[in-house]
Amino acid sequence: MPGGVAYVDILANFAAKTFSAFFMKSLLYAGLALSLAACSSSGSDQAAAGDYITRNDFESMMGWLPDATALTKEHAHSGSYATVVNPDKEFSLTYNAMLGDMSPHKLRGVTVEAWVFLSDDKGSAKLGLQVVDPDQDNKEVFGDGINLSEQVKEYNTWTKVSKEFMLPDNVTYTQRLKVFLWRSDAASPVYLDDLTIKGLE
């Protein structure tokens, strides 16, 4: 039937155009997705390789071992919370991450910066840094820290402390970096907030 043939031709033509439009749209979306993925990958690589490994104001706990008793609202440099050590609390919240997850390149070291609050000269706590090996029962590979009493000269106010730590050449991808506030022999509470760890390559 001529009419039937014409109708079939129209349907075939419509289907071909619809498929073509769908195919082109799919290609467009795929191209956009690849572009966004490339931008996202590039940005994350730069962040991992180049600069801040973590910034924490203790409003967010990502990367930190949770311990609700180490959080306080008594003093905070920014936001509502800080972490604290005192005669009843030996350690603050601990940042704990695998070195290989911090940067696509081997780190020569890290710079640690934080804001601390000491109420008096009895707050002689330490901001500690360790590299431990989980394959050797968390044996310490490297350890150092900031003696707060050496950098803090004013009390009842927030003071910024910082130190550059150069890591030994023998650190490996699977070893873990830990950063924490240790009470040491402090007889008064010591507060820490707005801590940043920056990679050195």
VMD Tcl script that draws the C-alpha trace (Angstrom):
set ca {
  {0.00 0.00 0.00}
  {1.52 3.34 -1.00}
  {0.01 5.11 2.01}
  {1.38 2.49 4.38}
  {4.85 2.75 2.86}
  {4.82 6.52 3.23}
  {3.73 6.21 6.88}
  {6.55 3.73 7.57}
  {9.02 6.08 5.90}
  {7.83 8.96 8.08}
  {8.20 6.85 11.26}
  {11.67 5.69 10.22}
  {12.75 9.25 9.46}
  {11.37 10.48 12.83}
  {13.12 7.65 14.70}
  {16.42 8.40 12.96}
  {16.20 12.10 13.85}
  {15.21 11.31 17.46}
  {18.11 8.87 17.87}
  {20.51 11.37 16.31}
  {19.37 14.13 18.69}
  {19.58 11.76 21.68}
  {23.04 10.59 20.60}
  {24.33 14.14 20.20}
  {22.87 15.16 23.56}
  {24.47 12.11 25.19}
  {27.82 13.04 23.66}
  {27.42 16.60 24.94}
  {26.63 15.43 28.48}
  {29.49 12.95 28.38}
  {31.85 15.70 27.28}
  {30.66 17.98 30.07}
  {31.03 15.18 32.61}
  {34.59 14.49 31.46}
  {35.44 18.20 31.64}
  {34.05 18.49 35.17}
  {35.88 15.34 36.23}
  {39.13 16.70 34.82}
  {38.66 20.01 36.63}
  {37.75 18.22 39.85}
  {40.75 15.89 39.59}
  {43.11 18.76 38.86}
  {41.79 20.76 41.81}
  {42.05 17.86 44.24}
  {45.57 17.07 43.07}
  {46.62 20.66 43.69}
  {45.04 20.64 47.12}
  {46.69 17.34 48.05}
  {50.05 18.18 46.56}
  {50.31 21.76 47.28}
  {49.12 22.97 50.39}
  {46.81 22.39 53.24}
  {46.43 18.80 54.31}
  {43.81 19.76 56.87}
  {42.23 22.81 58.43}
  {40.09 22.15 61.48}
  {38.14 24.49 63.71}
  {36.59 21.51 65.52}
  {33.15 22.25 64.14}
  {33.83 19.38 61.70}
  {35.49 16.16 62.81}
  {36.64 14.72 59.46}
  {40.07 13.12 59.87}
  {40.01 13.42 63.64}
  {39.59 10.56 66.08}
  {36.35 11.32 67.92}
  {36.33 11.91 71.66}
  {33.45 14.08 72.82}
  {35.04 14.78 76.20}
  {37.97 16.52 74.46}
  {35.62 19.13 72.95}
  {34.57 22.20 74.88}
  {32.61 25.41 74.50}
  {34.46 27.11 77.37}
  {36.79 28.89 74.95}
  {36.85 28.90 71.15}
  {38.97 30.94 68.76}
  {36.38 30.60 66.01}
  {33.01 28.91 65.92}
  {31.67 27.29 69.08}
  {34.13 24.50 69.86}
  {37.79 23.96 70.73}
  {39.66 20.90 71.95}
  {41.14 20.87 75.45}
  {43.55 19.09 77.77}
  {43.51 19.40 81.56}
  {44.49 17.37 84.65}
  {41.61 14.99 83.85}
  {42.25 14.83 80.12}
  {45.75 13.85 78.97}
  {45.26 14.14 75.20}
  {43.13 16.24 72.88}
  {41.45 15.01 69.73}
  {44.04 13.39 67.47}
  {44.50 13.94 63.75}
  {45.48 10.57 62.26}
  {46.04 9.99 58.54}
  {48.20 7.84 56.26}
  {51.06 9.76 54.68}
  {50.21 8.37 51.26}
  {46.71 9.84 51.46}
  {47.99 13.34 52.19}
  {49.80 14.01 48.94}
  {50.50 12.29 45.60}
  {54.16 13.17 46.20}
  {56.42 12.25 49.09}
  {56.39 15.00 51.70}
  {59.65 16.50 52.92}
  {57.83 17.77 55.96}
  {54.81 19.62 57.29}
  {54.09 22.99 58.83}
  {51.73 22.91 61.80}
  {49.92 26.06 62.90}
  {47.31 26.45 65.63}
  {45.74 28.91 68.03}
  {46.13 28.07 71.72}
  {44.70 29.54 74.92}
  {46.62 29.28 78.20}
  {45.06 30.71 81.34}
  {48.38 30.98 83.20}
  {52.02 29.90 83.17}
  {51.08 26.43 84.44}
  {49.69 25.49 81.04}
  {52.91 23.91 79.81}
  {51.33 21.52 77.32}
  {52.86 20.33 74.04}
  {51.44 20.20 70.52}
  {52.83 16.85 69.47}
  {53.55 15.33 66.06}
  {54.34 11.67 65.42}
  {54.88 9.37 62.48}
  {54.09 5.76 63.41}
  {54.37 2.49 61.51}
  {51.18 0.37 61.70}
  {53.13 -2.62 60.33}
  {55.32 -2.53 63.45}
  {52.59 -2.20 66.07}
  {52.51 1.60 65.65}
  {56.17 1.99 66.53}
  {57.24 5.65 66.47}
  {59.35 6.47 63.41}
  {59.54 10.20 64.11}
  {58.42 12.43 66.94}
  {58.62 16.15 67.69}
  {56.40 18.93 68.93}
  {55.86 22.51 69.99}
  {56.47 23.38 73.62}
  {53.73 25.93 74.11}
  {55.51 27.65 77.00}
  {58.32 28.58 74.59}
  {56.00 30.40 72.17}
  {53.20 31.68 74.42}
  {54.10 34.72 76.52}
  {50.61 36.12 77.17}
  {47.82 34.43 79.09}
  {44.02 34.50 78.95}
  {44.18 35.27 75.25}
  {44.53 33.31 72.03}
  {48.07 33.00 70.66}
  {49.13 31.58 67.31}
  {51.90 28.96 67.43}
  {53.65 27.29 64.51}
  {56.57 25.07 63.62}
  {58.03 23.44 60.52}
  {58.77 19.73 60.91}
  {61.12 18.06 58.44}
  {60.40 14.35 58.10}
  {63.17 11.73 57.88}
  {63.94 10.25 54.46}
  {62.88 6.76 55.55}
  {59.19 7.56 56.06}
  {56.92 5.49 53.82}
  {53.54 5.77 52.14}
  {51.78 3.47 54.63}
  {53.03 5.13 57.80}
  {50.67 7.45 59.64}
  {50.97 11.06 60.76}
  {49.43 12.01 64.11}
  {48.99 15.51 65.51}
  {47.57 16.12 68.97}
  {47.73 18.30 72.07}
  {49.40 16.57 75.03}
  {48.92 17.84 78.56}
  {52.45 16.87 79.62}
  {52.87 18.47 83.05}
  {50.33 21.27 82.58}
  {48.37 21.93 85.77}
  {45.86 24.27 84.09}
  {43.53 23.67 81.13}
  {44.96 24.37 77.68}
  {42.71 24.97 74.67}
  {43.49 24.50 70.98}
  {41.53 25.69 67.93}
  {41.89 26.39 64.20}
  {44.70 23.93 63.57}
  {46.19 23.64 60.08}
  {48.69 21.18 58.65}
  {50.45 22.19 55.46}
  {52.55 19.85 53.33}
  {56.14 20.67 52.35}
  {57.47 19.01 49.19}
}
mol new
graphics top color blue
foreach p $ca { graphics top sphere $p radius 0.5 }
foreach p [lrange $ca 0 end-1] q [lrange $ca 1 end] { graphics top cylinder $p $q radius 0.2 }
display resetview
